Amino acid sequence: MNMSELLTRGGPVVWVLVAYSAVGLAIVLERTLLFLRQRGLPRPLRERLPRLLEQPAELVANRVAADAGQGPESRIVEAVVLADAQGVDDLRSVGNRVRGQELQRMEFGLRTLGILGNTAPLLGLLGTITGMIKAFMVIEQAGGKVDAQALAGGIWEAMITTGVGLAVAIPLLILLHFLEGAVERRNQSMERVIALLLERRGEALPGATSSEQPHRWEGITDGV
């Protein structure tokens, strides 16, 4: 069976599932490219983190601006160093604020991907129900004299929509969990950067960054 025949026999539900697949694939590709573009901290800057804020603020700000990369950790370092140069006392709050902004940016689209993955099997089930309804309507109209060829259309639709729904949902959910893992690893990296920056200031207490802004994935993977 080719693709055009599959779409014809599957009915409108299959068209919706194809749209699901296209949107989900677009989200996955866009998020993957974003993560690939986000570099980690340059090694020289990473090695200086524990003593970075002990140096003159203006000098540190200039060096960080020159050495920082394009990743979320670099933006946290820049924000904390700039806040320290401006005399801000609660540097941990500054770091957590930037970390929250970076997490929100990285999580963009993941909730939509979760919704697509969770509802695709339900759409397949809906197509199965509508297909079986059509089959029983044919039986009723035939007065109990079942013609297998007449029933074939409804049964085809019922089976195809179930299979397509599962074929769309399974890859989307697997890819969603991979993306969530990438975001969580980056979140832990940002927490380590904040801790290294502020541990000599006595502001990065054990577990402070984790408890200050607990990161919960249930909002994204609810129902997975």
C-alpha positions as CSV (number, residue, x, y, z in Angstrom):
1,M,0.0,0.0,0.0
2,N,1.4,3.3,-1.0
3,M,1.0,6.6,0.8
4,S,-1.8,8.0,-1.3
5,E,-3.8,4.8,-0.8
6,L,-3.2,4.9,2.9
7,L,-4.5,8.4,3.2
8,T,-7.5,7.6,1.0
9,R,-8.5,4.5,3.0
10,G,-7.7,5.9,6.4
11,G,-10.1,8.9,6.2
12,P,-9.8,12.3,7.7
13,V,-8.3,11.1,11.0
14,V,-5.2,9.9,9.1
15,W,-4.8,13.4,7.6
16,V,-4.9,14.9,11.0
17,L,-2.3,12.4,12.2
18,V,0.0,13.2,9.3
19,A,-0.3,16.9,10.3
20,Y,0.6,15.8,13.9
21,S,3.7,14.1,12.5
22,A,4.8,17.1,10.5
23,V,4.4,19.5,13.4
24,G,6.2,17.2,15.8
25,L,9.1,16.6,13.4
26,A,9.4,20.4,12.9
27,I,9.6,21.0,16.7
28,V,12.2,18.2,17.2
29,L,14.4,19.5,14.4
30,E,14.2,23.1,15.6
31,R,15.0,22.2,19.2
32,T,17.9,19.9,18.2
33,L,19.4,22.7,16.1
34,L,19.0,25.1,19.1
35,F,20.8,22.7,21.4
36,L,23.6,22.1,18.9
37,R,24.2,25.9,18.6
38,Q,24.4,26.4,22.4
39,R,28.0,25.9,23.3
40,G,29.4,25.2,26.7
41,L,31.6,27.5,28.7
42,P,35.1,28.0,27.1
43,R,37.7,26.0,29.0
44,P,39.7,29.1,30.2
45,L,36.6,30.7,31.6
46,R,35.4,27.5,33.2
47,E,38.7,27.0,35.0
48,R,38.6,30.6,36.5
49,L,35.0,30.3,37.8
50,P,35.8,29.6,41.5
51,R,37.9,32.8,41.8
52,L,36.3,34.9,39.1
53,L,34.5,37.3,41.5
54,E,37.5,37.8,43.7
55,Q,39.2,40.0,41.0
56,P,38.3,43.7,40.3
57,A,34.8,43.8,38.9
58,E,35.5,46.0,35.9
59,L,38.4,43.8,34.8
60,V,36.4,40.6,35.2
61,A,33.5,42.1,33.2
62,N,35.8,42.9,30.3
63,R,37.4,39.5,30.3
64,V,34.1,37.6,30.5
65,A,32.7,39.7,27.6
66,A,35.7,38.7,25.5
67,D,35.8,35.0,26.5
68,A,32.1,34.0,26.9
69,G,30.5,31.8,24.3
70,Q,26.9,31.5,23.1
71,G,25.5,29.1,25.6
72,P,23.2,29.6,28.7
73,E,26.1,29.1,31.1
74,S,28.0,32.0,29.5
75,R,25.0,34.2,29.8
76,I,24.7,33.4,33.5
77,V,28.3,34.2,34.1
78,E,27.9,37.5,32.2
79,A,24.8,38.5,34.1
80,V,26.3,37.6,37.5
81,V,29.6,39.4,36.8
82,L,27.7,42.5,35.5
83,A,25.5,42.5,38.6
84,D,28.5,42.2,40.8
85,A,30.2,45.2,39.1
86,Q,27.0,47.2,39.7
87,G,27.1,46.4,43.4
88,V,24.1,44.0,43.5
89,D,24.1,42.0,46.8
90,D,21.9,39.0,45.9
91,L,24.0,37.5,43.1
92,R,22.4,34.1,43.5
93,S,19.0,35.5,42.7
94,V,20.5,37.0,39.5
95,G,21.9,33.7,38.5
96,N,18.7,31.8,39.2
97,R,16.7,34.4,37.2
98,V,18.8,34.0,34.1
99,R,18.8,30.2,34.6
100,G,15.0,30.3,34.6
101,Q,14.9,32.4,31.4
102,E,17.3,30.0,29.7
103,L,15.2,27.0,30.8
104,Q,12.0,28.6,29.5
105,R,13.8,29.2,26.1
106,M,15.0,25.6,25.9
107,E,11.6,24.1,26.9
108,F,9.7,26.1,24.2
109,G,7.7,23.6,22.1
110,L,8.2,20.6,24.4
111,R,4.7,20.9,25.9
112,T,3.2,21.0,22.4
113,L,5.3,17.9,21.5
114,G,3.9,16.1,24.6
115,I,0.4,17.0,23.7
116,L,0.8,15.6,20.1
117,G,2.4,12.4,21.4
118,N,-0.3,11.8,24.0
119,T,-3.3,12.6,21.8
120,A,-2.2,10.7,18.6
121,P,-3.2,7.3,20.0
122,L,-6.6,8.7,21.0
123,L,-7.1,10.0,17.5
124,G,-6.3,6.6,16.2
125,L,-8.8,5.1,18.5
126,L,-11.4,7.7,17.3
127,G,-10.7,6.6,13.7
128,T,-11.2,3.0,14.8
129,I,-14.6,3.7,16.3
130,T,-15.8,5.7,13.3
131,G,-14.6,2.9,11.0
132,M,-16.4,0.2,13.0
133,I,-19.6,2.4,13.0
134,K,-19.4,2.5,9.2
135,A,-19.0,-1.2,9.1
136,F,-22.1,-1.8,11.3
137,M,-24.1,0.7,9.3
138,V,-23.4,-1.4,6.2
139,I,-24.6,-4.5,8.0
140,E,-27.8,-2.8,9.1
141,Q,-28.5,-1.5,5.6
142,A,-27.9,-4.9,4.1
143,G,-30.5,-6.4,6.4
144,G,-28.1,-8.8,8.0
145,K,-26.8,-10.2,4.7
146,V,-23.1,-9.3,5.2
147,D,-21.1,-8.6,2.1
148,A,-17.4,-8.8,2.9
149,Q,-16.5,-6.3,0.2
150,A,-19.0,-3.8,1.4
151,L,-17.5,-4.0,4.9
152,A,-14.0,-3.7,3.8
153,G,-14.0,0.1,3.7
154,G,-15.0,0.5,7.3
155,I,-12.7,-2.1,8.6
156,W,-9.8,-0.7,6.6
157,E,-10.4,2.7,8.2
158,A,-10.6,1.2,11.6
159,M,-7.3,-0.7,11.4
160,I,-5.3,2.0,9.5
161,T,-6.1,4.8,11.9
162,T,-5.1,2.7,14.9
163,G,-1.8,1.8,13.3
164,V,-1.0,5.3,12.1
165,G,-1.9,6.8,15.5
166,L,0.6,4.5,17.3
167,A,3.2,5.0,14.6
168,V,3.0,8.8,15.2
169,A,2.8,8.7,19.0
170,I,5.7,6.3,19.7
171,P,8.5,8.2,18.0
172,L,7.2,11.6,19.2
173,L,7.3,10.4,22.8
174,I,10.7,8.9,22.5
175,L,12.1,12.1,21.0
176,L,10.4,14.1,23.7
177,H,12.1,12.3,26.4
178,F,15.5,12.7,24.7
179,L,14.9,16.5,24.5
180,E,13.8,16.6,28.1
181,G,17.0,14.8,29.0
182,A,19.1,17.4,27.1
183,V,17.3,20.3,28.9
184,E,17.8,18.6,32.3
185,R,21.5,18.1,31.7
186,R,21.9,21.8,30.7
187,N,19.9,22.8,33.8
188,Q,22.3,20.9,36.0
189,S,25.3,22.5,34.2
190,M,23.8,26.0,34.9
191,E,23.4,25.1,38.6
192,R,27.0,24.0,38.8
193,V,28.1,27.3,37.2
194,I,26.1,29.3,39.7
195,A,27.6,27.3,42.6
196,L,31.2,27.7,41.4
197,L,30.7,31.4,40.9
198,L,29.3,32.1,44.4
199,E,30.7,29.4,46.7
200,R,33.5,31.7,48.0
201,R,30.9,34.4,48.6
202,G,28.9,32.0,50.9
203,E,25.8,32.4,48.7
204,A,25.7,29.1,47.0
205,L,24.5,27.0,49.9
206,P,24.2,23.2,49.4
207,G,21.0,22.6,47.4
208,A,20.2,26.3,47.2
209,T,19.9,26.5,43.5
210,S,17.8,23.3,43.3
211,S,15.4,24.2,46.0
212,E,15.1,27.9,45.0
213,Q,13.6,27.1,41.7
214,P,12.7,23.4,41.6
215,H,12.3,22.2,38.0
216,R,9.3,19.9,37.4
217,W,8.8,18.0,34.3
218,E,5.3,16.8,35.1
219,G,3.9,19.9,33.3
220,I,5.4,18.7,30.1
221,T,5.1,15.0,30.3
222,D,1.8,14.8,32.1
223,G,0.1,11.7,30.9
224,V,3.1,10.1,29.1
